[in-house]
Amino acid sequence: MSDNQNNRVDDVAKKTSKMTLNAKAPAFTPRFNAKAPAFVPQKTPQNTPARDSAPAPNPISINIGGAPAAAPAPKPISISIGSASAAPASPAQTSGAPTADANDEATKSSAQVPKSDASVEKSSAKKEAIVQTPKPSAPATPTATTTTAAADESVADEEEMLLDEHFKEHLSVIFIGHVDAGKSTLGGNILYLTEMVDKRTMEKYEREAKEAGRESWYLSWALDTNQEERAKGKTVEVGRAFFETIKRRYTILDAPGHKNFVPSMLGGAAQADVGVLVISARKGEFETGFERGGQTREHAILAKTSGVRRIIVAINKMDDVTVGWDKARYDEIILKITPFLKKTGYNPKSDIIFLPISGYTGAGVKDRVGSACSWYSGPSLLETLDGLEAIDRKINGPLRIPISEKYRDMGTVVSGKIESGHIKVNQKVIIMPEKRACEISHIYGEDESEEQSAVSGDNVRIKLRGVEEDSIQNGHVIVDARNLCHSTMAFDAQLMILEAKNIMTAGHRSVLHVHTAIEEVGITKLLHKLNAKGQKSRAPPPFVKKGDACIVRVETAKPLCVERFKDFPQLGRFTLRDEGKTIAIGKILKLIDTAKTNPTA
């Protein structure tokens, strides 16, 4: 045996020299046993076992040497002094009894048991509290209501910001009426009176008109810039101009009065908010325009069909020698035209305003008529326009800009009226129905100034990046990528037949005018005929004639950007023309095989 081993044996002998084993000593029994219920860990109430079947607590035993015994049912906490052993045997199976010192040692251990008991109970209580206390739920994700409220607040803030930028409401006014009623002269005088055309320029027009033998036409030259228009004294295309008052900004749309240029007039009416129906009070001129075939009637119908909600009837040329501001002539014109406008769809009490003016002298245009017309004390034309109720614009609605004109000027430039929504520089947009993605690089207002944004109601010119002019057509619609408009080649529509040489049957072909689009279409089915109460017939009618209302199926040769009338009136109303005449007006009820696809980037 080595010296180290001898030293270890001597140490053990000294430590155990005072220990004696007493076989008769009573077996050491802990104060807690397997049957004691005090140390049963508490579980959840629904899973707590009966008291009789409660598991025994873990006893604390001290094993001093000896051979390991078989493990008892409970799992004891062992404190081993000496050789390592497996789980100790129960006290009854211990081969030897501990001495008095061992008993003292055990007594100390058992004296510490209550403290351990308390900790076990405390731990058990904690476990029970943890089990019984419901776990705090995770932070709630934003609900749909919260998200909607936040979105509404963001939309309101953006709308307020845009309204601050465009604090003056923009109104598009179209001048309509029979040829030679004085529309261009009235428009030119408005530009002069509002200082949009300076005096020097107007004097230049006057000199040039006098040299051409058209001295009385010089005011119209502010709008008729085409040499052909100036030479013939007839407007061919819709003239555009801009003027501003203290309250509003206005775009003048000067429509041609000749029947050959009605398609051009329709394109202008599609962009207008308010119509000024100019009527000549001169003897014979009113009658010519108002008789069947005159453009006074047709223009009024087309304006209503195109969405012009209110109309101002400006009875012009009241200063003419054949009239002389005669109240009887004024009343006669009102008496004849009011029933017709009412039949067209305008409410005489809320939608129609009559006033006498002289477009050439400016009486009743900017300032009131005054002493020249003692029997009329109402507002002037510009005062009437400023006094109209504000139009509810969909500034944050889906973007819709029907293209009315396109050309190339160091890039692709398009023009049109923003029917809904708003645009900003560098905004990405889609041109429907071709689904061409492009980007807005510049925005120009009516006064040729460059803008950073534009809102619903504005007539704008837009320079586009990423698209060629050849791929754009009048009638295409600029939309936002998140909300495309519908494009279809067939739809069901309600028609009102205004003019027809003969009966109309399935297969009838005509030209459709919807917003700024012009497309040849065919009526493929007559679905229902409507009676005076608007009730549908059960069987499809074999034909329809002038004055009938019906529901038909219309098909186009290529995709067309339209919407249902009840969803978007500006893109849901249309006119049918044939052989230079307006034969029907209608509104779209249902889109057939509508293709609504996402653009490819």
C-alpha positions in Angstrom: 0.0 0.0 0.0 1.4 3.4 -0.9 2.0 6.2 1.6 -0.9 8.3 0.2 -3.3 5.4 0.6 -2.1 5.0 4.2 -2.7 8.6 5.0 -6.2 8.5 3.7 -7.0 5.4 5.8 -5.6 7.1 8.9 -7.8 10.2 8.2 -10.9 8.1 7.8 -10.1 6.2 11.0 -9.7 9.4 13.0 -13.1 10.7 11.7 -15.0 7.5 12.5 -13.2 6.6 15.8 -16.0 8.0 17.9 -18.8 6.5 15.8 -20.5 3.3 17.0 -23.2 1.2 15.4 -26.1 0.1 17.6 -28.1 -2.6 16.0 -30.9 -2.1 18.5 -31.2 1.6 17.8 -34.6 2.4 16.3 -34.6 2.9 12.6 -34.5 6.5 11.6 -37.8 7.6 10.2 -38.3 11.1 8.7 -41.1 13.1 10.1 -42.8 13.1 6.8 -43.8 9.9 5.0 -45.4 8.8 1.8 -48.8 9.2 3.2 -48.4 12.8 4.4 -50.6 15.0 2.3 -49.0 18.3 3.3 -46.3 18.1 0.7 -48.4 17.1 -2.3 -47.6 19.5 -5.1 -50.7 21.3 -6.3 -51.7 21.0 -9.9 -54.4 22.6 -11.9 -57.8 22.0 -10.3 -59.1 20.0 -13.3 -56.2 17.6 -13.2 -55.7 17.4 -9.4 -55.7 13.7 -8.3 -57.7 12.4 -5.3 -55.9 12.8 -1.9 -55.6 9.0 -1.5 -53.7 8.7 -4.8 -51.5 11.7 -4.1 -47.8 11.0 -4.9 -45.4 10.8 -2.0 -43.0 13.6 -1.4 -39.3 13.1 -2.0 -37.8 12.1 1.4 -34.4 13.3 2.4 -32.1 10.4 3.4 -28.5 10.3 4.6 -26.5 7.3 3.4 -23.3 6.7 5.2 -21.5 4.1 3.3 -23.1 0.7 3.0 -24.4 -1.0 -0.1 -27.0 0.6 -2.1 -30.5 -0.7 -1.8 -33.3 -1.0 -4.3 -34.8 2.3 -5.1 -38.1 3.0 -3.3 -41.2 4.3 -5.0 -40.5 7.9 -4.2 -37.4 9.6 -5.5 -35.4 10.7 -2.5 -33.0 13.5 -2.3 -29.8 11.9 -1.2 -26.8 13.3 0.6 -24.0 10.8 0.3 -20.9 10.9 2.5 -18.3 8.4 1.4 -18.7 6.1 -1.5 -21.0 6.9 -4.4 -24.1 4.9 -4.4 -27.3 4.5 -6.3 -30.6 5.5 -4.9 -30.6 4.7 -1.1 -32.8 2.2 0.5 -35.7 3.1 2.7 -35.1 3.5 6.5 -36.6 0.1 7.3 -34.3 -1.7 4.9 -31.1 0.0 6.3 -28.7 -2.7 7.4 -27.3 -0.6 10.3 -28.7 2.0 12.7 -27.1 5.4 13.1 -25.4 6.4 16.3 -26.3 9.3 18.7 -24.1 11.7 16.8 -25.8 10.5 13.6 -29.1 11.1 15.3 -28.0 14.6 16.2 -27.0 15.1 12.6 -30.3 13.8 11.5 -32.1 15.9 14.0 -30.5 19.0 12.5 -31.5 17.8 9.1 -35.1 17.2 10.2 -35.1 20.6 12.0 -34.4 22.1 8.6 -37.3 20.3 7.1 -40.0 22.8 8.0 -38.0 25.5 6.2 -37.8 23.1 3.2 -41.5 22.4 3.6 -42.3 26.1 3.5 -40.2 26.5 0.4 -41.9 23.5 -1.2 -45.3 24.9 -0.3 -44.3 28.3 -1.6 -42.9 26.7 -4.8 -46.1 24.7 -5.1 -48.2 27.8 -4.7 -46.2 29.6 -7.3 -46.7 26.7 -9.7 -50.4 26.7 -9.0 -50.6 30.4 -9.5 -48.7 30.1 -12.8 -51.0 27.3 -14.0 -54.2 29.0 -12.9 -53.2 32.6 -14.0 -54.0 32.9 -17.7 -51.0 33.9 -19.8 -51.1 37.5 -21.0 -52.2 37.5 -24.7 -49.9 38.8 -27.3 -50.3 42.4 -28.3 -53.4 42.6 -30.4 -52.8 43.2 -34.1 -54.5 46.3 -35.6 -58.1 45.5 -36.3 -59.9 46.3 -39.5 -61.6 49.2 -37.8 -58.3 50.6 -36.6 -56.7 50.2 -40.0 -59.7 51.8 -41.7 -59.7 54.7 -39.3 -56.0 55.3 -39.9 -56.5 55.1 -43.7 -59.4 57.6 -43.5 -57.3 60.0 -41.5 -54.5 59.7 -44.0 -56.8 60.3 -46.9 -58.4 63.3 -45.1 -54.9 64.8 -44.5 -53.9 64.3 -48.1 -57.1 65.8 -49.3 -56.7 68.8 -47.1 -53.1 69.3 -48.3 -54.2 69.2 -51.9 -57.1 71.6 -51.3 -54.6 74.0 -49.7 -52.4 73.8 -52.8 -55.4 74.2 -55.1 -57.5 76.5 -52.9 -59.5 78.0 -55.8 -62.0 75.6 -57.3 -61.6 74.9 -61.0 -64.6 75.0 -63.2 -64.8 74.1 -66.9 -67.4 76.1 -68.9 -68.5 75.2 -72.4 -70.1 77.8 -74.7 -72.7 76.0 -76.9 -75.4 77.1 -79.3 -76.3 77.6 -82.9 -73.7 79.0 -85.4 -73.3 82.8 -85.3 -74.9 83.0 -81.9 -71.9 84.9 -80.6 -70.1 82.3 -78.6 -66.5 83.1 -79.6 -67.1 86.8 -79.3 -68.5 86.4 -75.8 -65.5 84.2 -74.8 -63.0 86.7 -76.2 -64.6 89.6 -74.4 -64.5 87.6 -71.1 -60.7 87.2 -71.6 -60.3 90.9 -72.3 -62.5 92.0 -69.3 -60.7 89.7 -66.9 -57.3 90.9 -68.3 -56.2 87.6 -69.6 -55.7 89.3 -73.0 -54.1 92.7 -72.7 -55.3 95.8 -74.5 -52.4 96.0 -77.0 -53.1 92.4 -78.2 -56.8 93.2 -78.6 -56.1 96.4 -80.6 -53.8 94.3 -82.8 -56.7 91.8 -83.4 -59.0 94.8 -84.2 -56.6 96.2 -86.8 -56.2 92.8 -88.5 -59.9 92.1 -88.5 -60.6 95.5 -90.0 -58.1 94.9 -92.8 -59.8 91.6 -93.5 -63.2 93.1 -93.6 -64.3 91.4 -90.4 -64.2 94.3 -88.0 -66.9 93.0 -85.7 -65.1 89.6 -85.3 -62.0 90.8 -83.6 -63.1 89.7 -80.2 -63.5 86.2 -81.4 -60.0 86.0 -82.6 -58.8 85.7 -79.0 -60.2 82.2 -79.2 -60.2 81.4 -82.9 -56.5 81.3 -83.5 -56.7 79.2 -86.7 -56.5 81.2 -89.9 -59.2 79.1 -91.4 -61.5 79.9 -88.5 -60.7 83.6 -88.7 -61.3 83.8 -92.5 -64.7 82.0 -92.4 -65.8 83.3 -89.0 -66.7 79.8 -87.9 -65.1 77.8 -85.1 -64.0 74.4 -86.3 -62.3 72.9 -83.2 -63.0 73.4 -79.5 -61.2 76.6 -78.5 -59.6 76.6 -75.1 -58.8 79.6 -72.8 -58.3 80.3 -69.2 -59.4 83.1 -66.9 -59.7 83.7 -63.2 -61.9 85.6 -60.8 -61.5 86.2 -57.1 -63.4 83.1 -56.2 -62.7 80.5 -59.0 -60.5 79.5 -61.9 -62.2 78.8 -65.2 -61.5 77.0 -68.4 -63.4 78.2 -71.4 -64.3 75.6 -74.0 -65.6 77.3 -77.1 -67.6 74.6 -79.0 -68.2 74.9 -82.8 -71.8 75.7 -83.7 -71.9 74.2 -87.2 -73.6 70.7 -87.4 -70.6 69.3 -89.3 -68.4 69.8 -86.2 -70.7 68.2 -83.6 -68.2 65.4 -82.9 -65.7 68.1 -81.8 -68.4 69.7 -79.7 -69.0 66.4 -78.0 -65.4 66.1 -77.0 -65.5 69.5 -75.4 -68.8 68.8 -73.6 -67.3 65.7 -72.1 -64.8 67.9 -70.2 -67.3 70.6 -69.1 -68.9 71.1 -65.7 -71.3 73.9 -66.6 -72.8 74.9 -70.0 -73.5 78.4 -71.3 -76.2 78.1 -74.0 -75.7 81.2 -76.1 -78.9 82.3 -77.9 -79.1 85.2 -80.4 -82.1 87.4 -79.6 -81.8 89.0 -83.1 -85.0 88.6 -85.1 -84.9 85.4 -87.1 -81.7 84.0 -85.7 -83.3 82.5 -82.6 -86.0 80.8 -84.7 -83.4 79.4 -87.1 -81.4 77.8 -84.3 -84.3 76.5 -82.4 -86.2 75.0 -85.3 -85.9 71.3 -86.0 -82.4 70.7 -87.2 -81.0 73.8 -85.5 -78.0 73.4 -83.2 -79.6 75.0 -80.2 -81.7 71.9 -79.7 -79.0 69.4 -80.4 -76.3 71.1 -78.3 -78.6 71.2 -75.3 -79.4 67.5 -75.6 -75.7 66.6 -76.1 -74.6 68.8 -73.2 -77.0 66.9 -70.9 -76.0 63.6 -72.2 -72.3 64.5 -71.7 -72.8 65.2 -68.0 -73.2 69.0 -68.0 -75.4 69.4 -64.9 -76.3 73.0 -64.9 -76.9 75.4 -67.8 -76.9 79.2 -68.1 -79.0 80.5 -70.9 -77.3 83.7 -72.0 -79.7 85.6 -74.3 -77.2 87.4 -76.4 -77.3 90.4 -78.8 -79.9 92.2 -76.7 -78.3 95.4 -77.9 -79.1 94.7 -81.5 -81.3 97.3 -83.3 -84.0 94.7 -83.9 -84.2 94.0 -80.1 -83.1 97.1 -78.2 -83.2 95.4 -74.8 -86.9 94.6 -75.3 -88.3 92.6 -72.4 -91.0 91.1 -74.5 -88.4 89.5 -76.8 -86.6 88.2 -73.8 -89.7 86.7 -72.3 -90.7 85.2 -75.6 -87.4 83.3 -75.9 -87.7 82.0 -72.3 -91.3 80.9 -72.9 -90.3 78.9 -75.9 -87.1 77.2 -74.7 -88.0 76.3 -71.2 -90.3 73.4 -72.0 -87.7 72.0 -74.4 -84.9 72.2 -71.7 -87.3 70.6 -69.2 -87.9 67.7 -71.6 -84.2 67.3 -72.1 -83.7 66.7 -68.4 -82.9 70.0 -66.8 -85.0 71.2 -63.9 -86.2 74.8 -64.6 -86.1 75.7 -60.9 -82.6 74.4 -60.0 -80.6 73.7 -63.2 -81.5 76.6 -65.5 -80.6 80.3 -65.2 -81.6 83.0 -67.7 -79.9 86.3 -68.2 -79.7 89.0 -70.9 -76.3 90.1 -72.1 -74.4 91.7 -75.0 -71.3 89.8 -75.8 -70.0 92.5 -78.1 -70.3 95.5 -75.8 -69.8 93.5 -72.6 -73.0 94.6 -70.9 -74.1 92.0 -68.4 -70.8 90.0 -68.8 -68.6 91.2 -66.0 -70.6 94.1 -64.7 -74.3 94.2 -64.4 -76.4 95.6 -67.3 -77.3 98.8 -65.4 -79.5 101.5 -67.0 -79.4 100.0 -70.4 -81.9 97.4 -69.2 -84.0 98.8 -66.4 -86.3 95.8 -66.1 -83.4 93.4 -65.2 -81.5 93.9 -61.9 -80.0 90.4 -61.6 -76.3 89.3 -61.5 -74.0 89.4 -64.5 -72.6 86.3 -66.2 -69.4 86.1 -64.2 -71.3 86.8 -60.9 -73.6 84.0 -61.8 -70.7 81.6 -62.4 -69.1 82.6 -59.1 -72.4 82.1 -57.3 -72.9 78.5 -58.5 -72.7 75.8 -55.8 -69.3 74.0 -55.4 -69.1 70.7 -57.2 -68.2 67.6 -55.1 -64.9 66.5 -56.5 -63.5 63.0 -55.9 -60.0 64.2 -55.1 -59.1 60.9 -53.4 -61.2 58.7 -55.8 -59.7 56.3 -58.4 -57.7 58.2 -60.9 -59.5 58.7 -64.3 -58.2 61.0 -67.0 -59.8 60.5 -70.5 -57.3 61.7 -73.1 -58.7 64.3 -75.4 -55.6 65.3 -77.3 -52.0 64.0 -77.8 -48.9 65.3 -79.5 -45.2 65.3 -79.4 -43.2 68.2 -77.9 -39.8 67.0 -76.7 -41.6 64.0 -75.4 -45.1 62.6 -75.4 -47.7 65.1 -74.2 -51.4 64.4 -73.6 -54.2 66.6 -72.4 -57.5 66.0 -70.7 -59.7 66.6 -67.7 -59.1 64.8 -64.4 -62.5 63.3 -63.8 -61.5 61.7 -60.5 -58.5 61.4 -58.2 -55.3 63.5 -58.3 -51.8 63.3 -59.9 -48.3 64.3 -58.9 -45.0 64.7 -60.7 -43.0 61.3 -60.9 -46.2 59.3 -60.3 -46.4 56.0 -62.1 -49.6 55.5 -64.1 -51.2 53.1 -66.5 -52.8 53.9 -69.9 -55.9 51.8 -70.5 -57.0 49.7 -72.3 -53.5 48.9 -73.6 -52.2 48.6 -70.0 -49.0 50.6 -70.8 -47.0 51.6 -67.7 -45.5 55.1 -67.8 -44.5 57.9 -65.5 -45.6 61.6 -65.2 -42.6 63.8 -65.7 -44.3 67.3 -66.0 -47.8 68.7 -65.3 -48.9 72.0 -67.0 -52.0 74.0 -66.0 -54.3 76.0 -68.1 -52.1 79.1 -67.8 -49.1 77.2 -69.1 -47.4 77.2 -65.7 -45.7 74.0 -64.5 -47.4 72.4 -61.5 -46.3 69.8 -59.0 -49.8 68.3 -58.7 -53.3 68.6 -60.1 -56.7 67.5 -58.7 -60.1 66.3 -59.9 -61.7 69.0 -62.1 -58.5 70.4 -63.5 -57.9 70.5 -67.3 -54.2 69.7 -67.6 -51.5 68.8 -70.1 -49.2 66.0 -69.0 -45.8 65.0 -70.3 -45.3 61.3 -70.0 -42.1 59.3 -69.7 -41.8 55.7 -71.0 -44.5 55.7 -73.7 -44.6 56.7 -77.3 -47.1 59.0 -78.8 -48.1 56.5 -81.5 -49.3 54.0 -78.9 -51.8 56.5 -77.4 -55.3 57.3 -78.9 -58.0 59.8 -78.0 -60.3 58.0 -75.6 -57.6 56.1 -73.8 -57.8 56.6 -70.0 -54.9 57.3 -67.6 -55.5 55.4 -64.4 -53.5 54.4 -61.3 -52.0 50.9 -61.1 -53.8 50.1 -57.9 -57.3 50.8 -59.4 -57.7 50.1 -63.1 -60.7 51.0 -65.1 -62.8 48.5 -67.0 -62.2 47.8 -70.7 -64.8 45.8 -72.6 -66.0 45.0 -76.1 -69.7 44.5 -75.2 -72.1 46.1 -72.8 -75.9 46.4 -72.1 -77.2 49.9 -72.3 -80.5 51.8 -71.9 -81.2 53.8 -75.1 -83.6 56.7 -75.8 -84.2 57.0 -79.6 -84.2 60.6 -80.6 -84.1 60.5 -84.4 -84.4 57.6 -86.8 -85.3 57.6 -90.5 -86.8 54.2 -90.2 -87.1 51.5 -87.6 -84.0 50.2 -85.8 -83.4 46.5 -85.5 -80.6 44.3 -84.3 -77.5 44.8 -86.5 -77.9 48.5 -86.8 -74.5 50.3 -86.9 -73.6 53.8 -85.8 -70.9 55.9 -84.2 -70.6 55.9 -80.4 -69.3 58.9 -78.5 -68.4 58.2 -74.9 -66.3 60.7 -72.9 -63.5 61.5 -75.4 -63.6 58.2 -77.3 -65.2 57.8 -80.7 -65.8 54.3 -81.9 -68.0 52.5 -84.4 -70.4 50.1 -82.8 -73.2 47.8 -83.6 -76.5 47.0 -81.8 -76.4 43.2 -81.7 -79.5 42.5 -79.6 -82.7 44.3 -78.7 -83.2 42.9 -75.1 -86.2 44.8 -73.8 -88.5 47.7 -74.6 -89.5 50.1 -71.8 -92.9 51.6 -71.3 -93.7 55.0 -70.0 -93.2 53.8 -66.4 -89.8 52.3 -67.2 -91.0 48.7 -67.0 -89.3 46.1 -69.2 -91.1 44.0 -71.7 -91.0 40.3 -71.3 -90.1 39.4 -74.8 -87.4 41.2 -76.9 -89.0 43.7 -79.3 -88.4 43.0 -83.1 -87.6 46.7 -83.7 -87.6 50.2 -82.1 -88.5 53.6 -83.5 -88.2 57.3 -82.7 -89.3 58.1 -79.2 -88.9 54.6 -77.9 -86.8 53.6 -74.8 -85.2 50.2 -74.8 -82.3 48.1 -73.5 -79.9 46.8 -76.1 -76.6 44.9 -76.4 -73.8 47.0 -77.9 -70.6 45.5 -79.3 -67.4 47.3 -80.3 -64.6 46.3 -82.7 -61.9 46.8 -80.1 -61.6 47.3 -76.3 -63.2 50.4 -74.9 -62.7 52.1 -71.5 -66.1 52.5 -70.0 -67.8 52.0 -66.6 -71.4 51.4 -65.5 -73.3 54.6 -65.2 -74.2 54.1 -61.6 -70.6 53.5 -60.7 -69.0 56.3 -62.7 -71.4 58.6 -64.7 -68.6 60.4 -66.6 -67.5 57.1 -68.2 -71.0 55.6 -68.4 -73.0 57.9 -70.6 -72.8 58.0 -74.4 -74.3 59.3 -77.6 -75.0 57.4 -80.9 -74.7 59.4 -84.1 -75.4 58.4 -87.7 -75.2 60.4 -90.9 -74.3 63.6 -89.1 -77.3 63.4 -86.7 -77.7 62.4 -83.1 -80.0 59.4 -83.2 -79.9 58.2 -79.6 -78.5 58.8 -76.1 -77.9 56.2 -73.5 -76.3 55.0 -70.3 -74.4 51.7 -69.6 -76.1 49.3 -67.3 -73.9 46.2 -67.5 -70.5 45.3 -68.8 -70.1 42.0 -70.7 -66.9 39.9 -70.4 -65.1 42.7 -68.5 -61.4 42.2 -68.5 -59.8 43.6 -65.3 -56.2 42.6 -65.2 -53.1 43.9 -63.5 -50.5 45.6 -65.7 -47.2 44.0 -66.3 -44.3 46.0 -65.1 
